[in-house]
Amino acid sequence: MFRRLNNVSLFKYQIWNILTIRTNTKCYFARPNEKKRSHQGYFARLITLNGRKVLMRRILKGRHVLAH
């Protein structure tokens, strides 16, 4: 009923297991956008009065990331 595997067939199965490992991983993070960074970044917020209000609101709320 059960067939005995010889060393060659075991080697084939071991190679097959190594080849089936997925090596390409997908990056789920968005790419950094330079336009967004220049318009909504930290230094862009510091320039205007309303931008400084936004930063202060985020600081008081306890946000770890203040701007892009």
PyMOL Python script that loads the backbone (N, CA, C, O; Angstrom):
from pymol import cmd

cmd.read_pdbstr("""\
ATOM      1  N   MET A   1       0.814  -1.188   0.000  1.00  0.00           N
ATOM      2  CA  MET A   1       0.000   0.000   0.000  1.00  0.00           C
ATOM      3  C   MET A   1       0.865   1.263   0.000  1.00  0.00           C
ATOM      4  O   MET A   1       0.679   2.138  -0.845  1.00  0.00           O
ATOM      5  N   PHE A   2       1.800   1.363   0.931  1.00  0.00           N
ATOM      6  CA  PHE A   2       2.690   2.524   0.959  1.00  0.00           C
ATOM      7  C   PHE A   2       3.975   2.189   0.234  1.00  0.00           C
ATOM      8  O   PHE A   2       4.586   1.147   0.472  1.00  0.00           O
ATOM      9  N   ARG A   3       4.373   3.073  -0.642  1.00  0.00           N
ATOM     10  CA  ARG A   3       5.591   2.846  -1.393  1.00  0.00           C
ATOM     11  C   ARG A   3       6.758   3.510  -0.680  1.00  0.00           C
ATOM     12  O   ARG A   3       6.622   4.610  -0.145  1.00  0.00           O
ATOM     13  N   ARG A   4       7.864   2.865  -0.672  1.00  0.00           N
ATOM     14  CA  ARG A   4       9.033   3.411  -0.018  1.00  0.00           C
ATOM     15  C   ARG A   4       9.762   4.326  -0.993  1.00  0.00           C
ATOM     16  O   ARG A   4       9.984   3.953  -2.145  1.00  0.00           O
ATOM     17  N   LEU A   5      10.133   5.507  -0.546  1.00  0.00           N
ATOM     18  CA  LEU A   5      10.816   6.468  -1.405  1.00  0.00           C
ATOM     19  C   LEU A   5      12.319   6.285  -1.279  1.00  0.00           C
ATOM     20  O   LEU A   5      12.848   6.146  -0.176  1.00  0.00           O
ATOM     21  N   ASN A   6      12.991   6.287  -2.399  1.00  0.00           N
ATOM     22  CA  ASN A   6      14.446   6.197  -2.334  1.00  0.00           C
ATOM     23  C   ASN A   6      15.034   7.599  -2.168  1.00  0.00           C
ATOM     24  O   ASN A   6      14.300   8.587  -2.162  1.00  0.00           O
ATOM     25  N   ASN A   7      16.345   7.681  -2.035  1.00  0.00           N
ATOM     26  CA  ASN A   7      17.001   8.958  -1.765  1.00  0.00           C
ATOM     27  C   ASN A   7      16.845   9.952  -2.907  1.00  0.00           C
ATOM     28  O   ASN A   7      16.763  11.156  -2.666  1.00  0.00           O
ATOM     29  N   VAL A   8      16.804   9.472  -4.140  1.00  0.00           N
ATOM     30  CA  VAL A   8      16.689  10.378  -5.284  1.00  0.00           C
ATOM     31  C   VAL A   8      15.338  11.077  -5.279  1.00  0.00           C
ATOM     32  O   VAL A   8      15.261  12.285  -5.503  1.00  0.00           O
ATOM     33  N   SER A   9      14.284  10.331  -5.028  1.00  0.00           N
ATOM     34  CA  SER A   9      12.965  10.960  -5.028  1.00  0.00           C
ATOM     35  C   SER A   9      12.804  11.899  -3.830  1.00  0.00           C
ATOM     36  O   SER A   9      12.130  12.922  -3.940  1.00  0.00           O
ATOM     37  N   LEU A  10      13.413  11.566  -2.694  1.00  0.00           N
ATOM     38  CA  LEU A  10      13.383  12.483  -1.560  1.00  0.00           C
ATOM     39  C   LEU A  10      14.090  13.781  -1.900  1.00  0.00           C
ATOM     40  O   LEU A  10      13.644  14.865  -1.522  1.00  0.00           O
ATOM     41  N   PHE A  11      15.202  13.659  -2.623  1.00  0.00           N
ATOM     42  CA  PHE A  11      15.944  14.850  -3.022  1.00  0.00           C
ATOM     43  C   PHE A  11      15.098  15.713  -3.954  1.00  0.00           C
ATOM     44  O   PHE A  11      15.121  16.940  -3.862  1.00  0.00           O
ATOM     45  N   LYS A  12      14.350  15.067  -4.851  1.00  0.00           N
ATOM     46  CA  LYS A  12      13.478  15.812  -5.765  1.00  0.00           C
ATOM     47  C   LYS A  12      12.418  16.580  -4.983  1.00  0.00           C
ATOM     48  O   LYS A  12      12.145  17.741  -5.285  1.00  0.00           O
ATOM     49  N   TYR A  13      11.823  15.943  -3.988  1.00  0.00           N
ATOM     50  CA  TYR A  13      10.795  16.616  -3.212  1.00  0.00           C
ATOM     51  C   TYR A  13      11.380  17.772  -2.408  1.00  0.00           C
ATOM     52  O   TYR A  13      10.731  18.806  -2.248  1.00  0.00           O
ATOM     53  N   GLN A  14      12.596  17.607  -1.904  1.00  0.00           N
ATOM     54  CA  GLN A  14      13.216  18.693  -1.151  1.00  0.00           C
ATOM     55  C   GLN A  14      13.498  19.881  -2.053  1.00  0.00           C
ATOM     56  O   GLN A  14      13.280  21.025  -1.653  1.00  0.00           O
ATOM     57  N   ILE A  15      13.979  19.630  -3.263  1.00  0.00           N
ATOM     58  CA  ILE A  15      14.220  20.714  -4.214  1.00  0.00           C
ATOM     59  C   ILE A  15      12.904  21.402  -4.564  1.00  0.00           C
ATOM     60  O   ILE A  15      12.845  22.628  -4.649  1.00  0.00           O
ATOM     61  N   TRP A  16      11.856  20.617  -4.766  1.00  0.00           N
ATOM     62  CA  TRP A  16      10.566  21.197  -5.122  1.00  0.00           C
ATOM     63  C   TRP A  16      10.051  22.104  -4.004  1.00  0.00           C
ATOM     64  O   TRP A  16       9.476  23.156  -4.284  1.00  0.00           O
ATOM     65  N   ASN A  17      10.249  21.714  -2.742  1.00  0.00           N
ATOM     66  CA  ASN A  17       9.815  22.549  -1.626  1.00  0.00           C
ATOM     67  C   ASN A  17      10.589  23.856  -1.574  1.00  0.00           C
ATOM     68  O   ASN A  17      10.030  24.895  -1.224  1.00  0.00           O
ATOM     69  N   ILE A  18      11.850  23.815  -1.915  1.00  0.00           N
ATOM     70  CA  ILE A  18      12.649  25.042  -1.923  1.00  0.00           C
ATOM     71  C   ILE A  18      12.186  25.967  -3.042  1.00  0.00           C
ATOM     72  O   ILE A  18      12.146  27.184  -2.863  1.00  0.00           O
ATOM     73  N   LEU A  19      11.839  25.407  -4.182  1.00  0.00           N
ATOM     74  CA  LEU A  19      11.445  26.226  -5.321  1.00  0.00           C
ATOM     75  C   LEU A  19      10.064  26.850  -5.160  1.00  0.00           C
ATOM     76  O   LEU A  19       9.752  27.834  -5.830  1.00  0.00           O
ATOM     77  N   THR A  20       9.240  26.299  -4.289  1.00  0.00           N
ATOM     78  CA  THR A  20       7.890  26.840  -4.155  1.00  0.00           C
ATOM     79  C   THR A  20       7.810  27.985  -3.157  1.00  0.00           C
ATOM     80  O   THR A  20       6.725  28.522  -2.935  1.00  0.00           O
ATOM     81  N   ILE A  21       8.912  28.370  -2.555  1.00  0.00           N
ATOM     82  CA  ILE A  21       8.901  29.492  -1.621  1.00  0.00           C
ATOM     83  C   ILE A  21       8.688  30.781  -2.402  1.00  0.00           C
ATOM     84  O   ILE A  21       9.358  31.016  -3.408  1.00  0.00           O
ATOM     85  N   ARG A  22       7.771  31.610  -1.951  1.00  0.00           N
ATOM     86  CA  ARG A  22       7.505  32.870  -2.636  1.00  0.00           C
ATOM     87  C   ARG A  22       8.549  33.900  -2.223  1.00  0.00           C
ATOM     88  O   ARG A  22       8.707  34.199  -1.040  1.00  0.00           O
ATOM     89  N   THR A  23       9.243  34.427  -3.189  1.00  0.00           N
ATOM     90  CA  THR A  23      10.302  35.389  -2.886  1.00  0.00           C
ATOM     91  C   THR A  23       9.892  36.816  -3.194  1.00  0.00           C
ATOM     92  O   THR A  23      10.489  37.746  -2.650  1.00  0.00           O
ATOM     93  N   ASN A  24       8.897  37.027  -4.045  1.00  0.00           N
ATOM     94  CA  ASN A  24       8.461  38.382  -4.363  1.00  0.00           C
ATOM     95  C   ASN A  24       7.390  38.801  -3.366  1.00  0.00           C
ATOM     96  O   ASN A  24       6.321  38.194  -3.298  1.00  0.00           O
ATOM     97  N   THR A  25       7.682  39.834  -2.602  1.00  0.00           N
ATOM     98  CA  THR A  25       6.711  40.329  -1.646  1.00  0.00           C
ATOM     99  C   THR A  25       6.150  41.645  -2.154  1.00  0.00           C
ATOM    100  O   THR A  25       6.850  42.418  -2.809  1.00  0.00           O
ATOM    101  N   LYS A  26       4.905  41.890  -1.854  1.00  0.00           N
ATOM    102  CA  LYS A  26       4.254  43.117  -2.310  1.00  0.00           C
ATOM    103  C   LYS A  26       4.400  44.177  -1.236  1.00  0.00           C
ATOM    104  O   LYS A  26       4.207  43.906  -0.051  1.00  0.00           O
ATOM    105  N   CYS A  27       4.736  45.371  -1.650  1.00  0.00           N
ATOM    106  CA  CYS A  27       4.843  46.497  -0.727  1.00  0.00           C
ATOM    107  C   CYS A  27       3.475  47.175  -0.652  1.00  0.00           C
ATOM    108  O   CYS A  27       2.963  47.649  -1.666  1.00  0.00           O
ATOM    109  N   TYR A  28       2.890  47.222   0.524  1.00  0.00           N
ATOM    110  CA  TYR A  28       1.562  47.802   0.682  1.00  0.00           C
ATOM    111  C   TYR A  28       1.610  49.266   1.093  1.00  0.00           C
ATOM    112  O   TYR A  28       0.561  49.884   1.277  1.00  0.00           O
ATOM    113  N   PHE A  29       2.797  49.830   1.238  1.00  0.00           N
ATOM    114  CA  PHE A  29       2.918  51.236   1.595  1.00  0.00           C
ATOM    115  C   PHE A  29       2.835  52.099   0.351  1.00  0.00           C
ATOM    116  O   PHE A  29       3.313  51.713  -0.716  1.00  0.00           O
ATOM    117  N   ALA A  30       2.237  53.249   0.489  1.00  0.00           N
ATOM    118  CA  ALA A  30       2.168  54.173  -0.639  1.00  0.00           C
ATOM    119  C   ALA A  30       3.547  54.794  -0.889  1.00  0.00           C
ATOM    120  O   ALA A  30       4.326  54.999   0.041  1.00  0.00           O
ATOM    121  N   ARG A  31       3.828  55.083  -2.143  1.00  0.00           N
ATOM    122  CA  ARG A  31       5.109  55.710  -2.473  1.00  0.00           C
ATOM    123  C   ARG A  31       5.112  57.150  -1.984  1.00  0.00           C
ATOM    124  O   ARG A  31       4.075  57.810  -2.040  1.00  0.00           O
ATOM    125  N   PRO A  32       6.234  57.654  -1.510  1.00  0.00           N
ATOM    126  CA  PRO A  32       6.278  59.046  -1.059  1.00  0.00           C
ATOM    127  C   PRO A  32       6.077  60.006  -2.234  1.00  0.00           C
ATOM    128  O   PRO A  32       6.715  59.872  -3.278  1.00  0.00           O
ATOM    129  N   ASN A  33       5.196  60.955  -2.048  1.00  0.00           N
ATOM    130  CA  ASN A  33       4.848  61.896  -3.093  1.00  0.00           C
ATOM    131  C   ASN A  33       5.531  63.227  -2.787  1.00  0.00           C
ATOM    132  O   ASN A  33       5.270  63.830  -1.746  1.00  0.00           O
ATOM    133  N   GLU A  34       6.393  63.686  -3.675  1.00  0.00           N
ATOM    134  CA  GLU A  34       7.160  64.913  -3.434  1.00  0.00           C
ATOM    135  C   GLU A  34       6.251  66.139  -3.440  1.00  0.00           C
ATOM    136  O   GLU A  34       6.488  67.089  -2.694  1.00  0.00           O
ATOM    137  N   LYS A  35       5.228  66.124  -4.264  1.00  0.00           N
ATOM    138  CA  LYS A  35       4.302  67.263  -4.307  1.00  0.00           C
ATOM    139  C   LYS A  35       3.537  67.381  -2.991  1.00  0.00           C
ATOM    140  O   LYS A  35       3.373  68.477  -2.456  1.00  0.00           O
ATOM    141  N   LYS A  36       3.077  66.257  -2.480  1.00  0.00           N
ATOM    142  CA  LYS A  36       2.363  66.264  -1.203  1.00  0.00           C
ATOM    143  C   LYS A  36       3.289  66.722  -0.081  1.00  0.00           C
ATOM    144  O   LYS A  36       2.875  67.456   0.816  1.00  0.00           O
ATOM    145  N   ARG A  37       4.540  66.283  -0.139  1.00  0.00           N
ATOM    146  CA  ARG A  37       5.484  66.631   0.910  1.00  0.00           C
ATOM    147  C   ARG A  37       5.797  68.123   0.900  1.00  0.00           C
ATOM    148  O   ARG A  37       5.963  68.729   1.959  1.00  0.00           O
ATOM    149  N   SER A  38       5.878  68.719  -0.289  1.00  0.00           N
ATOM    150  CA  SER A  38       6.211  70.140  -0.356  1.00  0.00           C
ATOM    151  C   SER A  38       5.017  71.016   0.012  1.00  0.00           C
ATOM    152  O   SER A  38       5.205  72.124   0.516  1.00  0.00           O
ATOM    153  N   HIS A  39       3.793  70.544  -0.228  1.00  0.00           N
ATOM    154  CA  HIS A  39       2.610  71.352   0.083  1.00  0.00           C
ATOM    155  C   HIS A  39       2.068  71.079   1.478  1.00  0.00           C
ATOM    156  O   HIS A  39       1.542  71.987   2.120  1.00  0.00           O
ATOM    157  N   GLN A  40       2.185  69.850   1.958  1.00  0.00           N
ATOM    158  CA  GLN A  40       1.614  69.496   3.253  1.00  0.00           C
ATOM    159  C   GLN A  40       2.680  69.078   4.252  1.00  0.00           C
ATOM    160  O   GLN A  40       2.367  68.452   5.265  1.00  0.00           O
ATOM    161  N   GLY A  41       3.927  69.413   3.980  1.00  0.00           N
ATOM    162  CA  GLY A  41       5.018  69.012   4.851  1.00  0.00           C
ATOM    163  C   GLY A  41       5.136  69.897   6.080  1.00  0.00           C
ATOM    164  O   GLY A  41       4.388  70.860   6.246  1.00  0.00           O
ATOM    165  N   TYR A  42       6.089  69.554   6.936  1.00  0.00           N
ATOM    166  CA  TYR A  42       6.279  70.257   8.197  1.00  0.00           C
ATOM    167  C   TYR A  42       6.677  71.710   7.973  1.00  0.00           C
ATOM    168  O   TYR A  42       6.123  72.607   8.608  1.00  0.00           O
ATOM    169  N   PHE A  43       7.627  71.953   7.081  1.00  0.00           N
ATOM    170  CA  PHE A  43       8.107  73.316   6.858  1.00  0.00           C
ATOM    171  C   PHE A  43       7.070  74.158   6.118  1.00  0.00           C
ATOM    172  O   PHE A  43       6.995  75.369   6.324  1.00  0.00           O
ATOM    173  N   ALA A  44       6.277  73.530   5.264  1.00  0.00           N
ATOM    174  CA  ALA A  44       5.182  74.256   4.611  1.00  0.00           C
ATOM    175  C   ALA A  44       4.131  74.664   5.632  1.00  0.00           C
ATOM    176  O   ALA A  44       3.526  75.727   5.499  1.00  0.00           O
ATOM    177  N   ARG A  45       3.905  73.845   6.642  1.00  0.00           N
ATOM    178  CA  ARG A  45       2.958  74.196   7.698  1.00  0.00           C
ATOM    179  C   ARG A  45       3.495  75.332   8.564  1.00  0.00           C
ATOM    180  O   ARG A  45       2.723  76.173   9.026  1.00  0.00           O
ATOM    181  N   LEU A  46       4.794  75.367   8.787  1.00  0.00           N
ATOM    182  CA  LEU A  46       5.373  76.407   9.634  1.00  0.00           C
ATOM    183  C   LEU A  46       5.285  77.794   9.006  1.00  0.00           C
ATOM    184  O   LEU A  46       5.272  78.791   9.728  1.00  0.00           O
ATOM    185  N   ILE A  47       5.224  77.878   7.696  1.00  0.00           N
ATOM    186  CA  ILE A  47       5.265  79.172   7.012  1.00  0.00           C
ATOM    187  C   ILE A  47       4.000  79.988   7.284  1.00  0.00           C
ATOM    188  O   ILE A  47       4.085  81.194   7.512  1.00  0.00           O
ATOM    189  N   THR A  48       2.839  79.353   7.263  1.00  0.00           N
ATOM    190  CA  THR A  48       1.585  80.094   7.393  1.00  0.00           C
ATOM    191  C   THR A  48       1.032  79.996   8.807  1.00  0.00           C
ATOM    192  O   THR A  48       1.368  79.086   9.564  1.00  0.00           O
ATOM    193  N   LEU A  49       0.179  80.952   9.142  1.00  0.00           N
ATOM    194  CA  LEU A  49      -0.446  80.974  10.465  1.00  0.00           C
ATOM    195  C   LEU A  49      -1.364  79.767  10.655  1.00  0.00           C
ATOM    196  O   LEU A  49      -1.331  79.115  11.698  1.00  0.00           O
ATOM    197  N   ASN A  50      -2.175  79.476   9.651  1.00  0.00           N
ATOM    198  CA  ASN A  50      -3.078  78.325   9.765  1.00  0.00           C
ATOM    199  C   ASN A  50      -2.311  77.009   9.802  1.00  0.00           C
ATOM    200  O   ASN A  50      -2.750  76.050  10.436  1.00  0.00           O
ATOM    201  N   GLY A  51      -1.175  76.961   9.127  1.00  0.00           N
ATOM    202  CA  GLY A  51      -0.344  75.763   9.184  1.00  0.00           C
ATOM    203  C   GLY A  51       0.207  75.532  10.579  1.00  0.00           C
ATOM    204  O   GLY A  51       0.271  74.397  11.051  1.00  0.00           O
ATOM    205  N   ARG A  52       0.607  76.620  11.238  1.00  0.00           N
ATOM    206  CA  ARG A  52       1.092  76.498  12.621  1.00  0.00           C
ATOM    207  C   ARG A  52      -0.034  76.071  13.555  1.00  0.00           C
ATOM    208  O   ARG A  52       0.200  75.353  14.527  1.00  0.00           O
ATOM    209  N   LYS A  53      -1.254  76.510  13.262  1.00  0.00           N
ATOM    210  CA  LYS A  53      -2.404  76.065  14.059  1.00  0.00           C
ATOM    211  C   LYS A  53      -2.635  74.564  13.889  1.00  0.00           C
ATOM    212  O   LYS A  53      -2.946  73.857  14.848  1.00  0.00           O
ATOM    213  N   VAL A  54      -2.477  74.095  12.660  1.00  0.00           N
ATOM    214  CA  VAL A  54      -2.637  72.660  12.392  1.00  0.00           C
ATOM    215  C   VAL A  54      -1.599  71.864  13.173  1.00  0.00           C
ATOM    216  O   VAL A  54      -1.924  70.860  13.806  1.00  0.00           O
ATOM    217  N   LEU A  55      -0.343  72.320  13.125  1.00  0.00           N
ATOM    218  CA  LEU A  55       0.725  71.613  13.843  1.00  0.00           C
ATOM    219  C   LEU A  55       0.476  71.616  15.349  1.00  0.00           C
ATOM    220  O   LEU A  55       0.656  70.595  16.013  1.00  0.00           O
ATOM    221  N   MET A  56       0.061  72.764  15.888  1.00  0.00           N
ATOM    222  CA  MET A  56      -0.191  72.841  17.327  1.00  0.00           C
ATOM    223  C   MET A  56      -1.355  71.934  17.722  1.00  0.00           C
ATOM    224  O   MET A  56      -1.315  71.297  18.774  1.00  0.00           O
ATOM    225  N   ARG A  57      -2.381  71.876  16.889  1.00  0.00           N
ATOM    226  CA  ARG A  57      -3.509  70.998  17.174  1.00  0.00           C
ATOM    227  C   ARG A  57      -3.071  69.542  17.213  1.00  0.00           C
ATOM    228  O   ARG A  57      -3.525  68.773  18.060  1.00  0.00           O
ATOM    229  N   ARG A  58      -2.194  69.169  16.300  1.00  0.00           N
ATOM    230  CA  ARG A  58      -1.722  67.785  16.258  1.00  0.00           C
ATOM    231  C   ARG A  58      -0.783  67.482  17.426  1.00  0.00           C
ATOM    232  O   ARG A  58      -0.780  66.369  17.951  1.00  0.00           O
ATOM    233  N   ILE A  59       0.010  68.474  17.830  1.00  0.00           N
ATOM    234  CA  ILE A  59       0.886  68.285  18.998  1.00  0.00           C
ATOM    235  C   ILE A  59       0.036  68.078  20.251  1.00  0.00           C
ATOM    236  O   ILE A  59       0.291  67.166  21.037  1.00  0.00           O
ATOM    237  N   LEU A  60      -0.973  68.929  20.430  1.00  0.00           N
ATOM    238  CA  LEU A  60      -1.819  68.825  21.622  1.00  0.00           C
ATOM    239  C   LEU A  60      -2.638  67.538  21.640  1.00  0.00           C
ATOM    240  O   LEU A  60      -2.957  67.011  22.705  1.00  0.00           O
ATOM    241  N   LYS A  61      -2.969  67.046  20.472  1.00  0.00           N
ATOM    242  CA  LYS A  61      -3.716  65.794  20.401  1.00  0.00           C
ATOM    243  C   LYS A  61      -2.821  64.595  20.687  1.00  0.00           C
ATOM    244  O   LYS A  61      -3.312  63.512  21.008  1.00  0.00           O
ATOM    245  N   GLY A  62      -1.504  64.786  20.570  1.00  0.00           N
ATOM    246  CA  GLY A  62      -0.572  63.699  20.861  1.00  0.00           C
ATOM    247  C   GLY A  62      -0.205  62.871  19.650  1.00  0.00           C
ATOM    248  O   GLY A  62       0.188  61.712  19.786  1.00  0.00           O
ATOM    249  N   ARG A  63      -0.328  63.445  18.477  1.00  0.00           N
ATOM    250  CA  ARG A  63       0.020  62.714  17.257  1.00  0.00           C
ATOM    251  C   ARG A  63       1.516  62.469  17.198  1.00  0.00           C
ATOM    252  O   ARG A  63       2.321  63.339  17.530  1.00  0.00           O
ATOM    253  N   HIS A  64       1.868  61.276  16.770  1.00  0.00           N
ATOM    254  CA  HIS A  64       3.286  60.943  16.614  1.00  0.00           C
ATOM    255  C   HIS A  64       3.842  61.556  15.339  1.00  0.00           C
ATOM    256  O   HIS A  64       4.979  62.028  15.324  1.00  0.00           O
ATOM    257  N   VAL A  65       3.058  61.554  14.277  1.00  0.00           N
ATOM    258  CA  VAL A  65       3.459  62.149  13.000  1.00  0.00           C
ATOM    259  C   VAL A  65       2.716  63.462  12.853  1.00  0.00           C
ATOM    260  O   VAL A  65       1.485  63.488  12.844  1.00  0.00           O
ATOM    261  N   LEU A  66       3.466  64.563  12.739  1.00  0.00           N
ATOM    262  CA  LEU A  66       2.833  65.875  12.666  1.00  0.00           C
ATOM    263  C   LEU A  66       2.464  66.266  11.245  1.00  0.00           C
ATOM    264  O   LEU A  66       1.419  66.879  11.025  1.00  0.00           O
ATOM    265  N   ALA A  67       3.300  65.922  10.285  1.00  0.00           N
ATOM    266  CA  ALA A  67       3.050  66.300   8.895  1.00  0.00           C
ATOM    267  C   ALA A  67       3.741  65.289   7.996  1.00  0.00           C
ATOM    268  O   ALA A  67       4.459  64.410   8.471  1.00  0.00           O
ATOM    269  N   HIS A  68       3.519  65.419   6.691  1.00  0.00           N
ATOM    270  CA  HIS A  68       4.108  64.494   5.718  1.00  0.00           C
ATOM    271  C   HIS A  68       5.560  64.823   5.489  1.00  0.00           C
ATOM    272  O   HIS A  68       6.228  64.154   4.701  1.00  0.00           O
TER     273      HIS A  68
END
""", "prot")
cmd.dss("prot")
cmd.show_as("cartoon", "prot")
cmd.util.cbc("prot")
cmd.orient("prot")
